[in-house]
Amino acid sequence: MSETMDQQTVRLWAAELDALHKRIAPRFCRAEARSRVRAYLHGLLGPTERKNGWQLAEQAGETTPYGVQHLLGRASWDADEVRDDLREYVVEHLGDREAVLIVDETGFLKKGEGSAGVKPQYSGTAGKVENCQVGVFVCYATEHGQAFIDRELYLPEEWAEDTQRRRSVGVPDEVPFASKPRLARDMLQRALQAGVELSWVVADSVYGDARHTVGMFLEEREQPHVLAVSGKAHVWAGFRQHRVGDILEQLREGTLLYEGGEGWQRLSAGSGSKGERLYDWIRLGLSRPLQEGFRRWLLIRRDTEDPEDLTAYIVFAPEGTTLQQLAKVAGSRWPVEAAFEAAKSQTGLDEYEVRSWHGWYRHITLSLFTHALLAAIGASGQDIEYSKEPPEKGGQKEQRLSTLAEFKRGRGLCYR
């Protein structure tokens, strides 16, 4: 008799959780901490409505959250070492030469002023200015799935300069103010130094506009990238600088003279829930980089229904890269949104109650690890057929997924 999907899934999760815990256990010196971190990981994967200290403690059979608070606060372990394990784990399970690294940020809405780095600032999560913390993340996306490999908490300048506030939440003295692009560059540098297998780096205009911080850093390492830019950005063509906003306006008016002959082409930016995501695309040549065998372009996307809606990208890529390839790469940012949604809804990424600097890094790292575990299960390729007619309970048939592929899609773990 075939096992049900639920039974098989539980076994698969348990085995992968054991392997994950075994991988990171050496990072925890004390047996108590090793035991608690396993319970914490298990709780993040569990059905608890909100994955905060009290509810995770209750799920672990404890009467108070003190053990959970100790793990995230005073216990002796380094979240950055576990982050390195996370990166290796993700690449081990999802690694692909065609991988894309996606840089993006997300907000964590907060009440009060006591959490590290909190202030009224723009949150993409809310779509407006809210009292929140902002984390910058690097996501590793392939056709097998997507998972995060690094994270940094943005510390606003007023926080960085306020010694009393820093000490109140344990911000280390050696942590300076760093812009979001600088945090992104540091994380990309760690990934490249670790030899992470990848093909492209993509990011939105927060990072594309900071060309000297992110774009030039990647060029120096001959790392191909497609970075969105705003109209305020400038590009070099010939011996002149041009404002991107002016170029876009000339394209709208039809007055821009350009060489190359490609013109606008209708191309897919990848598959979406409603089929191919079609846009009109054009690329304009920019001044050549110092790196041999590479080109720079200004890539522009036009909405097929609203020709006034233009989005620009600065591209650094090998010579011979086609416009069709660039359109697909530019459209490859969307998996990070699915990853954020899954991490928040399934592994409690935003449900922490810690206020300290170290507490944020510890919870976020463990939450990302459990999200990576789900991605690893989704990438396992075990599309085993299960019983499509499960036993009845209470006179009604339980609704179960028939294959692991359906399970993966339901968890938002598919890249396409």
N, C-alpha and C positions, 0 to 999 in steps of 0.2 A: 504494500500500500504506500502510495507516495506521501511524503511528508508535506504538511501544509507550508505555505510561504512563511507564515509567522514563525513556525518552529525552525525552519531552515535559516531564516534571517537571524533569529536569536543566536543560533549556533555560530553563524558567520560573524556576527558582531562580537560575541564573546571571545572567539579565537583571535580576532584582529585586535580587540582591546587588550588581551593578554600579551600579544606580541608588542603592541605599542607601549604598554607599561614596562615590559622587560627592557625595551630600548632606552627609556628615559630614567629607569630606576636608579642607575649609578649616579645620577645628578643629585640624589637625595641621600645625605649621609646617614640619617637616622631611620630605623625601621618604621617608627611611627609615621614619619613624613611620607615614606614610600607607600604605606598602607592608606594614608589619607588621600594621597594624590590619585591612587587608583579609584577610591570611592568617589572622588570629585569628578574624575573623567567619566565614570559610570553614571553619575548623577546628571552630568551635562548631556549625556546621550539618552537619558530616561524620559519618562512621560510627565515629569513634574511641570506644573502649569507655569511657574516662574522659577527660574534657576538662580535664586538668591541664597544667601547663607542659611537662613532658617529652613527653607524647603529642601535644600540639598542635605542639610544635617538630618532632617526628618527622614528623608529617603534612605539615608545611611544608618538609620536606627538610633540616632543620637538625640538627646533631649535639649541640647543647646547648640548654638552655632559656633561655640568657642573654638572647636577643632578646625572648622573651616576657616574662621578668621585667623587662626594661628598659621595655617598653611599659606594663606595669602599675605600675611603680615610678617610675623616674627620668625617663622621657620627659616632655617639656613639652606637656601638653594638659589641658583642664579638663573633667572628667566631667560637670559640671553644664551646660555648654554642649551637650554631646552629649545629655544628658537632655532639654534643650529641643527639640533636633532630634527625639528619640524621640517626645515628646508631639505635635509637629506631624505627624509621620509617621503615628502611630496615628490621629489625628483625620482626617487626609486620607484614609486608607484605610477606616476603620470609622465615620466620623462620622455621627451620627444624632441628630435632635432628641429621640428617646426614649431616648437613652443613659443608662446608670446608672453612676455612679462608686462603686466598691466599695473600702472601706478594710479591709485585713486585714494580718495579720502571718504570718511563717513563721520557723521556727528552722533554723539551720545547725549541725549537730552538729560539735564540735571536740574534739581532744585537747589537753591542756596549757592553759596560762594566757597564752600569748603573743599570741593574736589580738585585735585591737581589740574591746573590748566583751564579750569572752567571760566567762562565769560560769555556775555552776549556776543555771538559771532554767527556768521552764515553757516547753516547746516543744510547740506544737500538732502539729508534725511527728511527734514521738515520743509525744505524749499524756501526758507526765509531765515532771518536772524532770530536765533533762540539762545537761551542760556544753555550752553552745552560744552562738552569736551569734543575735540576733533582728533581723530587718529588718521595717520597716513599709512597706507598699506601697499604691499606688492603682492599681486596675485599671479600664479603660474597657471596658464591655460593651454590646453592641448585638445586634440580631438577625443582624448580619453576622459576629460573632465577638467575641473579647475579647483584650486585650493591656494590659500595664502602661504607665503614663505617668510614674510617679515612684516613688522609693524613698528610704528613710532608714535608716541603721544606728542602732539603739538603743544609747546609751552609758549603762550603769547608773551610779547615783549614786556608788558607790565608785570607779569608773573616772574619772568626771568630776572627783573631788576629789583624785585621785592624780597629781601633776605628773610624777613619774618614769615611771609607766606610760603616761601620755598621750604623753610625748616618745618613749618606746620604740617606739611604733607610728605616730607622726606625727599625732596628733590636733591640729588647729589650735588655737591659744590662744583664738581667738574662739568656739569651739564650747562652749556651756555644757551643763549637764545639762538634758535635755528629756524629759518623760514621753512615752509612746507617743501619747496623745491630742494632745499639743502637736505632735509630729512630724506627725501626721495633719492637724492644722489648718494647719500651714505648707504641706503639700503641696496641700491643698484650696484654700488661698488662691492658690497659684501657678496652679493649674488655672483658677480663676475669673478671676483677673487676665489670664490668657492668652486668655480668651474661649472656653474649651472648650465645645463644644455638648453639653448634657446636660439631662436631665429630673429625675433623682433622685440622691440620695446615700444609700447604705446602709452599715451597719457593725454589728459585733457589740457585745456589752455592755461590752467593754473601753473602747470609744469612746462608747457611749450613756450609760454611767454618768457620764462626764466631761462633764456637760451644759453647764457654764459654759465649757468649753474648746472643745467641738465643736458641740453643739446650738445654743447661743446665737449662736455665730459664724455658723452657717448661717442662722439665723432673721434676723439683722441684715441679711443679704444676700438675704433672701426666696428662699432656696434650699430647695425641698421635700426632705424626707428622712424615712427610716424607720430609726431606730436601736434596736437591741435593748437592753434594760436588764435588770439583775439584780433580784432581790427587795430588794436594799439601796437601790435608787434611790428617790427621792421625787418626787412630782408634786403640782401645785397643782390643786385643783378647788374652785370657790367661793372661800371665804376661808381654806381649810385646806390644810395639806400632808398627803399620804397616802403611807405606805410602800407601794411596789409589792408587796412580799411579803405584806402584809396584805390587799391587794385580791385577789391571787391566791388566798389562803386562803379568803376569803369567797366567791369564785366556786366554789371546790371544794365548799364547804359549802352553796352555794345560798342564802346569807344576804345577798348584796350587793343593795342597792336601787339601781337606775340608771334614768335617764330616756332617752328617745329612741325606744324601741320597736323597734329593729332586732333585738335578741336575737341568739342564735347562728345563724350561717349556715355551711353546708358549702360551701366554695369551693376552687378550685384555686390552689395557689401556683406553678403552672407545670408544664410537662411534665418528666418524668424518664425514666429508662431503662425503667421498668415502667408508663409511662402518666402520667396526671394525678396530681400530688401533692396529695391531698385532705386538708384539715384543717377543723376547726370554728373560726370566727372571730367575734369580737365587738369593738366599739370603744366606748369610754367617753369622753364629752366632758370636756375639761380646760379650765382657765381660758384665755380667748381671748388671743392674742398682740397686741402693739401694731400689727403689720402688717395693714393693711386687706385684706380679701378672703382671709384665711387662717384656718385653724383648727388647734387642737391636739387630738390624741386619744391615748388609751392603747389601743393595738391588742393584742389577746390571741389567741394561737393555741392550740388544744387538739387533742391527738392523738386521732384517731378511735377508736383501739383502747385507749388509756389516758387516760381523762378527767382523771386526776391530773396528767398531763404538760402543763404550761402554759408558754408563752413569751410575754414581754411586749415591746412596742416603743413608743417615743415617736414620734409622728408630727407633722410640721408640713407641711401641704399646703393647696392652694387649696380654698376652699369649693366644695362640689359634688363633690369627689372621692368616689367610691363605695367601699364596703367591698370590693367585688370588685377594684377597682384596687389598693387597699392590700395585699390579700392577695398579689397578683401581685408587687408591688414588694418586699414583705417576703421573698418567696421567690426574689428575683433575686440573692441573694448567691452561689449555688452556682457560677456560672461562674468565680469567682476560684479555687476549688479545682481546677477543670480546668486553669486557666491555670498555677497553681503546679506541678501535676503535669507538664504539658507542658514548662514551662521547665526543670524539674529533669531530666526524663528525656530531653529532646530537645536542649536548648541549654546544658547544663552549668551551670545556675544555681548549684547547690550543690557543684560539683566543683573549686572554686578552692583553691589552696594558699597564697595570699598572706595575710600577717598584718597588714599596715598598713591604716590608715584609708583612704588614697587608693586602695590596691590593691583593697580591697573595693568601693568605689564604681566604680572603673574596670571591673573584671570584671563586676559585677552589671549595670551600664548596657549594656555590649556584649552580654551574654547576653540581656537584655530586648529589645535591638534585634533580635537574630536571631529571638527568639520572635515579635516583632511582624512581622517579615518573613514568617514562616510564616502568621500571621494574615492578613496582606495577601494572600498567595497564596490562602488559603482564601476570602477575601471577593471575589476577582476575578470570580467568576461564570462562569468558563470551564468550564462543564460539558460539555466536549467528549467525544463518544463515541470510545472507542479500540477497537482490535481485541480482541474477547472470546476469540479463539482465537490467542494469541501463538505464535510459533515454539517448537518443542520443543527442549529441551536435555537431553542424556543420557538420552533416551527418556522424560522426564517433562515435562509441561507446567508452565511457570512459573505461579505464582499471582500475577496482577496485578489491580489494581483497574480497573474498567471506566470509571469517571467520576471527574472531579475532586471531585465531591461526596462520593463514597466515600472518596477520599483525605483530604478535609477531616475527615470524621467519624473516620477512623482516627487522625488526628493530634490529636484532641481540640480542634478549632478551631471547632466549631459552638456557637452560643449556645443553640440549642434543637434 
